[in-house]
Amino acid sequence: MATTSVDIDEDTLKQAKKVAGTTSDRETVDLALRALIAMRRQPELENALSRLRSVVDPATARAAQATENVWREIADEFGLLKSGEVGALLGASKSNREFVSIRRNRGELLGVVRNNGYLYPGFQFDRSTGTIKAWVKPLLELAREHSMGAVDVLFWMMTPTIYFGGDRPADHAGEGDRLLDVAGRSWSVHW
């Protein structure tokens, strides 16, 4: 993390700490910057909500934001690759989107539709060898047996579970057999 020095009026900083209930200068500035960014983004959200034909209750708005946060977490932490990027990673030409589409349709790749196109979460690839991890195809077969779609699998991979001691399955993407065992056990639970 880069350290940046800025001049801030000492009285203003003290007042901001008191209002924010923070103890350090860094925490105060961080909170102020996040609040500023949120305020600047609010008109975008208001514009999007105003185009909806029905009223959005607060619970639905919170759920939508939580879902968007997971998408962004996946993109930031693992990457959400486009078809061309996956093709290049797997050794095909970047323009050969059919290469990736065939593997997705065969159930060899986890691909999810987002913003009118397929994206592929990076945790399913071994980037050092340019291959798809061996557990992907069996996991997708298991998901089909349990009537789970690609987004269901993706979000399951990002949800902490007691089967992994509170970790997310994606945190154990290097443990294929264990990942498949946990998926089978957790997806078989019926209430």
CYANA upper distance limits for C-alpha pairs under 8 A (distance plus 0.5 A):
  8 ILE  CA     12 THR  CA      7.83
  8 ILE  CA     13 LEU  CA      7.25
  9 ASP  CA     13 LEU  CA      6.77
 10 GLU  CA     14 LYS  CA      6.71
 11 ASP  CA     15 GLN  CA      6.67
 12 THR  CA     16 ALA  CA      6.58
 13 LEU  CA     17 LYS  CA      6.64
 13 LEU  CA     25 ASP  CA      7.82
 13 LEU  CA     28 THR  CA      8.22
 14 LYS  CA     18 LYS  CA      6.80
 15 GLN  CA     19 VAL  CA      6.72
 16 ALA  CA     20 ALA  CA      6.39
 16 ALA  CA     28 THR  CA      7.31
 17 LYS  CA     21 GLY  CA      6.10
 17 LYS  CA     22 THR  CA      5.54
 17 LYS  CA     23 THR  CA      7.01
 17 LYS  CA     24 SER  CA      8.17
 17 LYS  CA     25 ASP  CA      8.06
 17 LYS  CA     28 THR  CA      6.32
 18 LYS  CA     22 THR  CA      7.39
 20 ALA  CA     28 THR  CA      7.48
 20 ALA  CA     31 LEU  CA      8.41
 22 THR  CA     27 GLU  CA      6.85
 22 THR  CA     28 THR  CA      6.28
 23 THR  CA     27 GLU  CA      7.57
 23 THR  CA     28 THR  CA      7.91
 24 SER  CA     28 THR  CA      6.75
 25 ASP  CA     29 VAL  CA      6.67
 26 ARG  CA     30 ASP  CA      6.49
 27 GLU  CA     31 LEU  CA      6.58
 28 THR  CA     32 ALA  CA      6.66
 29 VAL  CA     33 LEU  CA      6.59
 30 ASP  CA     34 ARG  CA      6.73
 31 LEU  CA     35 ALA  CA      6.64
 32 ALA  CA     36 LEU  CA      6.66
 33 LEU  CA     37 ILE  CA      6.68
 34 ARG  CA     38 ALA  CA      6.65
 35 ALA  CA     39 MET  CA      6.65
 36 LEU  CA     40 ARG  CA      6.72
 37 ILE  CA     41 ARG  CA      6.74
 38 ALA  CA     42 GLN  CA      6.64
 39 MET  CA     43 PRO  CA      8.35
 41 ARG  CA     45 LEU  CA      7.18
 42 GLN  CA     46 GLU  CA      6.57
 43 PRO  CA     47 ASN  CA      6.44
 44 GLU  CA     48 ALA  CA      6.80
 45 LEU  CA     49 LEU  CA      6.63
 46 GLU  CA     50 SER  CA      6.49
 47 ASN  CA     51 ARG  CA      7.18
 48 ALA  CA     52 LEU  CA      7.70
 49 LEU  CA     56 VAL  CA      8.29
 56 VAL  CA     60 THR  CA      6.88
 56 VAL  CA     61 ALA  CA      6.98
 57 ASP  CA     61 ALA  CA      6.89
 58 PRO  CA     62 ARG  CA      6.58
 59 ALA  CA     63 ALA  CA      6.63
 60 THR  CA     64 ALA  CA      6.60
 61 ALA  CA     65 GLN  CA      6.71
 62 ARG  CA     66 ALA  CA      6.59
 63 ALA  CA     67 THR  CA      6.67
 64 ALA  CA     68 GLU  CA      6.71
 65 GLN  CA     69 ASN  CA      6.58
 66 ALA  CA     70 VAL  CA      6.94
 67 THR  CA     71 TRP  CA      6.99
 68 GLU  CA     72 ARG  CA      6.79
 69 ASN  CA     73 GLU  CA      6.56
 70 VAL  CA     74 ILE  CA      6.69
 70 VAL  CA    155 PHE  CA      8.32
 70 VAL  CA    158 MET  CA      8.14
 71 TRP  CA     75 ALA  CA      6.78
 72 ARG  CA     76 ASP  CA      6.49
 73 GLU  CA     77 GLU  CA      6.39
 74 ILE  CA     78 PHE  CA      5.97
 74 ILE  CA     79 GLY  CA      6.65
 74 ILE  CA     80 LEU  CA      7.35
 74 ILE  CA    121 PRO  CA      7.60
 74 ILE  CA    158 MET  CA      8.30
 75 ALA  CA     79 GLY  CA      4.64
 75 ALA  CA     80 LEU  CA      5.43
 75 ALA  CA    121 PRO  CA      8.08
 78 PHE  CA    121 PRO  CA      6.97
 78 PHE  CA    122 GLY  CA      5.35
 78 PHE  CA    123 PHE  CA      6.18
 79 GLY  CA    120 TYR  CA      8.46
 79 GLY  CA    121 PRO  CA      6.37
 79 GLY  CA    122 GLY  CA      5.50
 79 GLY  CA    123 PHE  CA      8.34
 80 LEU  CA    119 LEU  CA      6.00
 80 LEU  CA    120 TYR  CA      5.69
 80 LEU  CA    121 PRO  CA      5.11
 80 LEU  CA    122 GLY  CA      6.49
 81 LEU  CA     85 GLU  CA      6.34
 81 LEU  CA     86 VAL  CA      6.73
 81 LEU  CA    119 LEU  CA      5.84
 81 LEU  CA    120 TYR  CA      5.43
 81 LEU  CA    121 PRO  CA      6.80
 81 LEU  CA    122 GLY  CA      7.13
 82 LYS  CA     86 VAL  CA      6.84
 82 LYS  CA    118 TYR  CA      7.14
 82 LYS  CA    119 LEU  CA      5.56
 82 LYS  CA    120 TYR  CA      6.96
 83 SER  CA     87 GLY  CA      6.57
 83 SER  CA     94 LYS  CA      8.49
 83 SER  CA     97 ARG  CA      5.98
 83 SER  CA    100 VAL  CA      6.56
 83 SER  CA    101 SER  CA      8.19
 83 SER  CA    118 TYR  CA      7.50
 83 SER  CA    119 LEU  CA      7.38
 83 SER  CA    120 TYR  CA      8.04
 84 GLY  CA     88 ALA  CA      6.68
 84 GLY  CA     93 SER  CA      8.14
 84 GLY  CA     94 LYS  CA      4.97
 84 GLY  CA     95 SER  CA      6.33
 84 GLY  CA     96 ASN  CA      7.18
 84 GLY  CA     97 ARG  CA      6.26
 84 GLY  CA    100 VAL  CA      8.50
 85 GLU  CA     89 LEU  CA      6.62
 85 GLU  CA     94 LYS  CA      6.81
 86 VAL  CA     90 LEU  CA      6.61
 86 VAL  CA     94 LYS  CA      8.43
 86 VAL  CA    100 VAL  CA      7.37
 86 VAL  CA    120 TYR  CA      8.00
 87 GLY  CA     91 GLY  CA      6.67
 87 GLY  CA     92 ALA  CA      5.35
 87 GLY  CA     93 SER  CA      6.70
 87 GLY  CA     94 LYS  CA      6.09
 87 GLY  CA     95 SER  CA      8.37
 87 GLY  CA     96 ASN  CA      7.06
 87 GLY  CA     97 ARG  CA      7.21
 87 GLY  CA     99 PHE  CA      7.05
 87 GLY  CA    100 VAL  CA      6.39
 88 ALA  CA     92 ALA  CA      5.66
 88 ALA  CA     93 SER  CA      6.03
 88 ALA  CA     94 LYS  CA      5.40
 89 LEU  CA    127 ARG  CA      7.60
 89 LEU  CA    130 GLY  CA      5.88
 89 LEU  CA    131 THR  CA      8.12
 90 LEU  CA    130 GLY  CA      5.44
 90 LEU  CA    131 THR  CA      6.24
 90 LEU  CA    132 ILE  CA      8.27
 91 GLY  CA    130 GLY  CA      7.48
 92 ALA  CA     96 ASN  CA      6.98
 92 ALA  CA     99 PHE  CA      7.58
 96 ASN  CA    100 VAL  CA      8.06
 97 ARG  CA    101 SER  CA      6.76
 98 GLU  CA    102 ILE  CA      6.45
 99 PHE  CA    103 ARG  CA      7.19
100 VAL  CA    104 ARG  CA      6.69
100 VAL  CA    109 LEU  CA      8.49
101 SER  CA    105 ASN  CA      6.57
102 ILE  CA    106 ARG  CA      6.65
103 ARG  CA    107 GLY  CA      6.87
103 ARG  CA    108 GLU  CA      5.65
103 ARG  CA    109 LEU  CA      6.37
104 ARG  CA    108 GLU  CA      6.06
104 ARG  CA    109 LEU  CA      5.09
104 ARG  CA    110 LEU  CA      6.97
104 ARG  CA    111 GLY  CA      6.83
105 ASN  CA    109 LEU  CA      8.44
107 GLY  CA    137 LYS  CA      6.31
107 GLY  CA    140 LEU  CA      6.75
107 GLY  CA    141 GLU  CA      7.71
108 GLU  CA    132 ILE  CA      8.47
108 GLU  CA    136 VAL  CA      6.84
108 GLU  CA    137 LYS  CA      5.11
108 GLU  CA    140 LEU  CA      8.11
109 LEU  CA    120 TYR  CA      8.20
109 LEU  CA    124 GLN  CA      8.34
109 LEU  CA    132 ILE  CA      7.91
109 LEU  CA    136 VAL  CA      6.97
109 LEU  CA    137 LYS  CA      7.29
110 LEU  CA    120 TYR  CA      6.62
110 LEU  CA    121 PRO  CA      7.73
110 LEU  CA    124 GLN  CA      8.07
110 LEU  CA    136 VAL  CA      7.62
110 LEU  CA    140 LEU  CA      7.84
110 LEU  CA    150 ALA  CA      6.91
110 LEU  CA    154 LEU  CA      8.41
111 GLY  CA    118 TYR  CA      6.31
111 GLY  CA    119 LEU  CA      6.01
111 GLY  CA    120 TYR  CA      5.23
111 GLY  CA    121 PRO  CA      7.84
111 GLY  CA    150 ALA  CA      7.08
112 VAL  CA    118 TYR  CA      5.78
112 VAL  CA    119 LEU  CA      5.88
112 VAL  CA    120 TYR  CA      6.97
112 VAL  CA    150 ALA  CA      6.27
112 VAL  CA    151 VAL  CA      6.45
113 VAL  CA    117 GLY  CA      5.82
113 VAL  CA    118 TYR  CA      4.97
113 VAL  CA    119 LEU  CA      6.78
114 ARG  CA    118 TYR  CA      6.69
114 ARG  CA    119 LEU  CA      7.22
121 PRO  CA    154 LEU  CA      8.36
123 PHE  CA    170 ALA  CA      7.14
123 PHE  CA    173 ALA  CA      6.98
124 GLN  CA    132 ILE  CA      6.49
124 GLN  CA    133 LYS  CA      6.07
124 GLN  CA    136 VAL  CA      7.09
124 GLN  CA    173 ALA  CA      7.62
125 PHE  CA    130 GLY  CA      7.63
125 PHE  CA    131 THR  CA      6.32
125 PHE  CA    132 ILE  CA      5.05
125 PHE  CA    133 LYS  CA      5.91
126 ASP  CA    130 GLY  CA      6.31
126 ASP  CA    131 THR  CA      5.85
126 ASP  CA    132 ILE  CA      6.58
126 ASP  CA    133 LYS  CA      6.52
127 ARG  CA    131 THR  CA      7.28
132 ILE  CA    136 VAL  CA      7.71
133 LYS  CA    176 GLY  CA      8.42
134 ALA  CA    138 PRO  CA      8.41
134 ALA  CA    176 GLY  CA      7.50
135 TRP  CA    139 LEU  CA      6.46
135 TRP  CA    176 GLY  CA      5.54
135 TRP  CA    177 ASP  CA      7.72
135 TRP  CA    179 LEU  CA      8.26
135 TRP  CA    180 LEU  CA      7.47
136 VAL  CA    140 LEU  CA      6.69
137 LYS  CA    141 GLU  CA      6.73
138 PRO  CA    142 LEU  CA      6.61
138 PRO  CA    180 LEU  CA      7.98
139 LEU  CA    143 ALA  CA      6.62
139 LEU  CA    180 LEU  CA      6.60
139 LEU  CA    183 ALA  CA      8.02
140 LEU  CA    144 ARG  CA      6.74
140 LEU  CA    150 ALA  CA      8.42
140 LEU  CA    153 VAL  CA      8.38
141 GLU  CA    145 GLU  CA      6.91
142 LEU  CA    146 HIS  CA      6.99
142 LEU  CA    183 ALA  CA      8.46
142 LEU  CA    184 GLY  CA      7.59
143 ALA  CA    147 SER  CA      6.67
143 ALA  CA    148 MET  CA      5.43
143 ALA  CA    149 GLY  CA      7.49
143 ALA  CA    153 VAL  CA      7.52
144 ARG  CA    148 MET  CA      6.10
144 ARG  CA    149 GLY  CA      7.62
146 HIS  CA    187 TRP  CA      7.39
146 HIS  CA    188 SER  CA      8.25
148 MET  CA    152 ASP  CA      6.28
148 MET  CA    153 VAL  CA      7.24
149 GLY  CA    153 VAL  CA      6.93
150 ALA  CA    154 LEU  CA      6.67
151 VAL  CA    155 PHE  CA      6.56
152 ASP  CA    156 TRP  CA      6.53
153 VAL  CA    157 MET  CA      6.65
154 LEU  CA    158 MET  CA      7.13
155 PHE  CA    159 THR  CA      6.76
156 TRP  CA    169 PRO  CA      7.87
157 MET  CA    168 ARG  CA      6.62
157 MET  CA    169 PRO  CA      5.23
157 MET  CA    170 ALA  CA      5.43
158 MET  CA    168 ARG  CA      5.81
158 MET  CA    169 PRO  CA      6.92
158 MET  CA    170 ALA  CA      6.42
159 THR  CA    167 ASP  CA      8.36
159 THR  CA    168 ARG  CA      5.67
159 THR  CA    169 PRO  CA      7.61
160 PRO  CA    164 PHE  CA      8.07
160 PRO  CA    166 GLY  CA      5.56
160 PRO  CA    167 ASP  CA      5.31
160 PRO  CA    168 ARG  CA      4.56
160 PRO  CA    169 PRO  CA      7.53
161 THR  CA    165 GLY  CA      7.08
161 THR  CA    166 GLY  CA      5.35
161 THR  CA    167 ASP  CA      6.48
161 THR  CA    168 ARG  CA      6.60
161 THR  CA    169 PRO  CA      7.98
162 ILE  CA    166 GLY  CA      5.35
162 ILE  CA    167 ASP  CA      7.92
163 TYR  CA    182 VAL  CA      6.85
163 TYR  CA    186 SER  CA      8.43
164 PHE  CA    168 ARG  CA      7.37
164 PHE  CA    169 PRO  CA      7.45
167 ASP  CA    171 ASP  CA      7.02
168 ARG  CA    172 HIS  CA      7.80
169 PRO  CA    173 ALA  CA      7.21
169 PRO  CA    179 LEU  CA      7.14
172 HIS  CA    176 GLY  CA      8.33
172 HIS  CA    179 LEU  CA      7.31
173 ALA  CA    179 LEU  CA      7.53
175 GLU  CA    179 LEU  CA      6.48
176 GLY  CA    180 LEU  CA      6.70
177 ASP  CA    181 ASP  CA      6.70
178 ARG  CA    182 VAL  CA      6.60
179 LEU  CA    183 ALA  CA      6.62
180 LEU  CA    184 GLY  CA      6.62
181 ASP  CA    185 ARG  CA      6.74
182 VAL  CA    186 SER  CA      6.42
183 ALA  CA    187 TRP  CA      6.25
184 GLY  CA    188 SER  CA      6.58
185 ARG  CA    189 VAL  CA      7.28
